[in-house]
Amino acid sequence: MYARTNPGAGRLTPRRRRILAIVGAGVILILGGLGVWGALAPDTYAGSGHGCVNVTLPSSTGGATLHYCGSAARSFCQAAFRSRDQIALRARPQCMLAGLAPAATGP
């Protein structure tokens, strides 16, 4: 009802339109930048190698990642090659990629 008695009440002034356009463009640029960063940022848990082991296991929430480096990775891999459970079976190939396979015994 108010707009009928005051015809210019629903219109934006040119200055307000310009401010709204600048704020909208800023929001779009920020969201676009976050999208590009999310798609291209390096993943620190991408793969095993250089003494670090990453193992992804099925979990009740979809998946769990085990990440070990250095001495923790060495002891994890030693235990994985001694055991036969599901974690050990999934960890062995990743330990080999990281260069932490058990030493081969000669004949």
Beta strands, then each sheet from edge to edge (+ up, - down):
strand 1: 52-57
strand 2: 64-69
sheet 1: 1+ 2-
end
